[in-house]
Structures are given as structure tokens and as C-alpha cells.
Amino acid sequence: MKIAVVTNDGNIISQHFGRSRYYKIYTVEEGKVVGAEMRERGTGHFAMQQQRQFTEHDPHVDPAGRHGFGREADSRHGMMAAEIGDCDVLIAGGMGAGAYESFKSAGLNVILTDYENIDDAVKAFVEGTIRNLYKERTD
């Protein structure tokens, strides 16, 4: 199993998925972490700012006011899911509801958590003790 965790430094879980710079990918076999790697994220708000020189955050909300919906957001979420297409789990501190739904539809087990330390969160996931804070952590 592979677990992707969003981060800016490799140690702390990013609190906003779309603004994170990296994925830290853990490989877990028989309940033990057997490897880890860092991957640069090529999509999301951070990448868009570099590629298109955005200075303001585009809210891309649906009529109900939920964040992360619409044609452009769906396309971007598809690219993000492809970056971690070999992973089974995605852990983040928070994300828009549209991103959450897109990743779930792509087959990822998405966990939104209040853990700060990546290693602690991965350990809790493997042990089955991590709580998914979806309602508290989506915008």
C-alpha cells in the first residue's frame, strides 16, 4: 500500500492541500513502513501561481458555496489525482469539498486530520487509529 501525505517540508502535514508543494509517499508492507520518497507537486494553487502568475485565490465555488467545484477545478483535481495514481491513501490537513470528492471518486481513501507530524499520522493510519475529520476540515 502507498500513502501520500501533502507537505511543504517533508515533516509537517500541509493544512491546505491545494497550497502544498510536495507529496511525501510512504510504502507500507505487512503493517510496516518500508520506504518513503518526496514528490514535487505539479498542480494546485502553488503551481498555478508559478505557471500563470496568479496573485489572488480563485474561489471556484458551486451555487451552494462549497469550495473546489466547476469545470476548471474538476480538470485540476484530475491532474492532481494522476500525480499520485499509484497511491491508495491521501492524508492532508484540509482541502476543498470538490477536491475531496474528486479524490474519493478516483479511488483514494482520503483522510483529513489534525495531526501535524507526518510520521505520527502515517503510524496512526497503519494502526487504524486516525480519525477522518472531513466535516471539520473541508471548506
C-alpha positions as CSV (number, residue, x, y, z in Angstrom):
1,M,0.0,0.0,0.0
2,K,1.2,3.6,-0.7
3,I,0.2,6.6,1.4
4,A,0.6,10.1,0.0
5,V,0.8,13.0,2.5
6,V,0.8,16.6,1.5
7,T,3.6,18.7,2.9
8,N,5.8,21.8,2.3
9,D,8.9,20.4,4.2
10,G,8.7,16.6,4.5
11,N,7.9,16.7,8.2
12,I,4.7,18.6,8.8
13,I,1.3,17.9,7.1
14,S,0.2,20.8,5.0
15,Q,-3.1,22.4,6.3
16,H,-4.3,23.2,2.8
17,F,-4.0,20.5,0.1
18,G,-4.0,22.9,-2.8
19,R,-1.2,25.1,-1.4
20,S,1.2,22.3,-0.6
21,R,4.4,21.9,-2.6
22,Y,5.2,18.2,-2.2
23,Y,3.8,14.8,-1.5
24,K,5.7,12.5,0.9
25,I,4.9,9.0,-0.3
26,Y,5.2,6.1,2.1
27,T,5.3,2.4,1.1
28,V,3.7,0.1,3.7
29,E,4.0,-3.7,3.6
30,E,2.6,-6.0,6.2
31,G,1.8,-3.1,8.5
32,K,5.3,-1.6,8.4
33,V,6.7,1.4,6.5
34,V,9.4,0.1,4.2
35,G,10.2,3.2,2.2
36,A,9.5,6.9,1.7
37,E,10.0,9.4,-1.1
38,M,9.3,13.0,-1.8
39,R,7.5,14.1,-5.0
40,E,7.1,17.6,-6.1
41,R,3.5,18.6,-6.9
42,G,3.0,19.9,-10.4
43,T,-0.6,21.1,-9.9
44,G,-2.7,23.1,-7.5
45,H,-2.7,26.7,-6.3
46,F,1.1,26.9,-5.7
47,A,1.9,25.5,-9.2
48,M,-0.8,27.7,-10.8
49,Q,0.7,30.8,-9.2
50,Q,4.0,30.0,-10.7
51,Q,2.7,29.0,-14.1
52,R,0.1,31.7,-14.5
53,Q,1.3,34.3,-12.1
54,F,-1.9,34.5,-10.2
55,T,-1.9,36.9,-7.3
56,E,-5.4,36.2,-5.9
57,H,-7.1,32.9,-5.0
58,D,-9.9,31.9,-7.3
59,P,-12.6,30.5,-5.0
60,H,-14.3,28.3,-7.7
61,V,-17.4,27.6,-5.6
62,D,-20.6,25.9,-6.5
63,P,-24.0,27.5,-6.1
64,A,-24.2,26.2,-2.6
65,G,-20.9,27.9,-1.7
66,R,-18.8,24.8,-1.5
67,H,-15.2,25.2,-2.4
68,G,-13.5,23.4,-5.3
69,F,-16.2,22.8,-7.8
70,G,-16.6,23.6,-11.5
71,R,-15.1,22.5,-14.8
72,E,-11.7,24.1,-14.2
73,A,-11.5,22.7,-10.7
74,D,-12.6,19.2,-11.9
75,S,-9.8,19.2,-14.5
76,R,-7.2,20.3,-12.0
77,H,-8.3,17.7,-9.4
78,G,-8.0,15.0,-12.1
79,M,-4.4,16.1,-12.8
80,M,-3.7,16.0,-9.0
81,A,-5.1,12.5,-8.6
82,A,-3.0,11.4,-11.6
83,E,0.2,12.6,-9.8
84,I,-0.5,10.0,-7.0
85,G,-2.2,7.4,-9.1
86,D,0.0,4.7,-7.6
87,C,-1.2,5.6,-4.1
88,D,-4.1,4.2,-2.1
89,V,-4.4,6.8,0.6
90,L,-4.1,10.6,0.7
91,I,-3.6,12.4,4.0
92,A,-4.0,16.2,4.3
93,G,-4.8,18.8,7.0
94,G,-7.7,20.2,4.9
95,M,-9.0,20.7,1.4
96,G,-11.9,22.0,-0.5
97,A,-15.0,19.8,-0.7
98,G,-14.6,19.5,-4.5
99,A,-11.1,18.1,-4.2
100,Y,-12.2,15.7,-1.5
101,E,-15.0,14.3,-3.7
102,S,-12.7,14.1,-6.8
103,F,-10.1,12.2,-4.9
104,K,-12.7,9.8,-3.5
105,S,-14.1,9.3,-7.0
106,A,-10.6,8.5,-8.2
107,G,-10.4,5.6,-5.7
108,L,-8.3,7.2,-3.0
109,N,-9.0,6.8,0.7
110,V,-8.9,10.5,1.7
111,I,-8.1,11.3,5.3
112,L,-8.3,14.9,6.7
113,T,-6.6,15.1,10.0
114,D,-5.5,17.3,12.8
115,Y,-2.1,15.5,13.2
116,E,0.8,17.8,12.4
117,N,3.7,15.4,12.2
118,I,3.6,13.2,9.1
119,D,5.2,10.2,10.7
120,D,2.7,10.2,13.6
121,A,-0.2,10.4,11.1
122,V,1.1,7.6,9.0
123,K,1.6,5.5,12.1
124,A,-1.9,6.2,13.3
125,F,-3.3,5.3,9.8
126,V,-1.5,2.0,9.7
127,E,-2.6,1.2,13.3
128,G,-6.2,2.1,12.4
129,T,-6.5,4.9,15.0
130,I,-6.6,8.0,12.8
131,R,-9.9,9.9,12.6
132,N,-11.1,11.4,9.4
133,L,-12.2,15.0,10.2
134,Y,-13.9,15.6,6.8
135,K,-16.7,17.8,8.1
136,E,-14.3,20.0,10.2
137,R,-11.5,20.2,7.6
138,T,-13.2,20.9,4.3
139,D,-14.0,24.4,3.0
